[in-house]
Amino acid sequence: MAWRSSGSTNETLVENLARNGLITQDRVKKAMLAVDRAHYTPSSPYQDSPQTIGHRATISAPHMHAAACESLLPYLYPGVKVLDVGSGSGYLTHVIAELIKPDGKVVGVDHIQPLVDLSTANTRKSDEGRQLMDRGGIQYIKADGRLGWAKEAPYDAIHVGAAAASFHTELIEQLKAPGRLFMPVEEDGVQHIWVCDKKEDGTVTRKKDMGVRYVPLTDAPRT
Ligand code: SAH
């Protein structure tokens, strides 16, 4: 799947993702067109593949960001609240903020301070990103994302950008009813995306989706 949607500009990358059926929703396309991936990774930004961003982290491939947005889309509307665990480069945090502006809020949590600083600097490279940050539409926080971020809970949608070893109860607890959690989970050395829905009556269903390869959701590195 990687590579075949690569482009030479942000626009051609997004158009190719749409042509190949990896973006099917107009709102997702519009949001990804609004955020230049080059602001979030200096190397090969328009290739449909992950890129290293330092600190053993990677910015995920554009088709994975598209898949996350498409899955969470029914819960992404102006005014909602979203948690992005393992926000890394900040790219997806910004795309989600585009989907829920003008009055939505996305909290990006990463446990590595230099990555929190990087995501902040990346987002501030564009006028739209700067405005979103200044208005409080995006907030980056250093914390252990396995515990969620209780202060802003509950969330209409939660995205996890690193592979978890289990379904962390805090994340499920911090989901609104209704709400949706999109997260990679590793079991027996194999990772899959799981989509957990909390229904209006509070019951939770889990659905196993595609096989993936994410960096692990871990303890913070010793400094
Ligand atoms: N969505 C990001 C993915 C970055 S890679 C992007 O596309 O840019 C995964 C990120 O998860 C890394 O930045 C890593 O620092 C972070 N991470 C890993 N374990 C974590 C934890 N326990 N709490 C918060 N962030 C964590």
Residues whose N, C-alpha, C, O or C-beta is under 5 A from the ligand:
A	BS01	SAH	A57 T58 I59 S60 G86 S87 G88 S89 G90 Y91 L92 V109 D110 H111 I112 L115 A143 D144 G145 R146 G161 A162 V215 P216 L217 T218
